[in-house]
Amino acid sequence: MRASLIAHSADAVAIPVHAVDRDGTPATLQGLGARAEAFAMASGFDGTAGQLLLVPGAEGALEAVLFGVAKAADPGFAFGDLARKLPGGDFRLQIAGEAQEEAALAFALGSYRFERYRKPSGRSAPRLMVGEGVDLERVGLILDGMALARDLVNTPASDLGPAELCEAALRLFDDRGGRVRVIEGEALLAEGFPMVHAVGRASSRAPRLLDATWGEEGHPRVTLVGKGVVFDTGGLDIKPSSAMALMKKDMGGAAAVLALASMIMAAGLPVRLRVIVPAVENAISGASFRPGDVLSSRKGLTVEIGNTDAEGRLILADALALADEEEPEILIDMATLTGAARVALGPDLPPFYTDDEAFAAELAEHATAVRDPLWRLPLWRPYESYLESRIADINHINTSGAGFAGSITAALFLSRFVEKARVWAHFDIYGWNPADRPGRPLGGEAQAARALFSLLAARYPKG
């Protein structure tokens, strides 16, 4: 994050930022004085959402900022645009209450830049002074988690292979006193992860499975599983180049669970956290798994391969089977799994699946409250017939020939590998912002992480 948040100080000098809508603009301008009112009129400022006006004082220095929002009483994430538009300096928002904390979070999220491969711009970043009612520690741990995920997703596969993805998780858990185990290469077969091995064996970069834990053993078990396909060629069912362009983001599920894990550990939630990430590259070589192959799985089910470009659900299945063995209270998996989810709901609204009505309702409330949108889709059991195989226990893709319900059938496939978890939920995320929006710059995104953290922090409050 480039822009920073600073605590309120009575002695500090900070330029006020007024959030105004079109109805409230005249009154705000009147309060600022005739000079500001005339300047706004000459500049054509009328409070339209997204408009920014830098109001000079009598000596020409910046005296105030006016920022147009749709509704001044509930600006939402609109302040996510401010960090890109303001000059360097210290500013303070002229809003109060809970809206100020949300505005501060949006401001900082919107200031994110991925600059690993670029020369520094040299531009001074703005700083935002927040009031005493803002929990800067909570805001900061959310920002840290989101920045971690965004950095991971934005890093190209040339610099982020299975090893590097696991190393990022290792650093995260080491910093918090957690424990990490990584199973690599042929050891995956010996330890019962044949589908993780099959998907990753064609790459020169060995497949891995990361298993990390944190927290006291006696606390409620919360387990997160993230799809870690660092690049997806599609395998022998190779993708066209246009579909391969963004495949560095196919580890977005792993990035999102690491973001959530970062928030949980930083907040010190009283849970026994476990994170499992199967990390592979779906490459092409003589060792590639093939359409028509039958793979064994950790669960004991045999899986007929209908398409090698549906590899994510294979590695998740082995990881979910491992997670399910210890009967966690909550089991979450997150994956950039299907294009069908994007067709149904678009890139900004990830679907989630669960049979637990109470969990679904609770999550929907938290997603709305923190403006991290989600939408529940059904685990429609009649569609399980689409996964029938004539030679194995199950096919991993829809074999009906119609191509219907791609996201639902993927979720149904995964559900066959979960039996003991008290609550299981699957998130079919996009993991990417295709355009700049307030608080959500173009690039990698940890969708659903903030909503899930809000839910878990409410369910398991710290002491």
Disulfide bonds with the S-S distance in Angstrom:
none
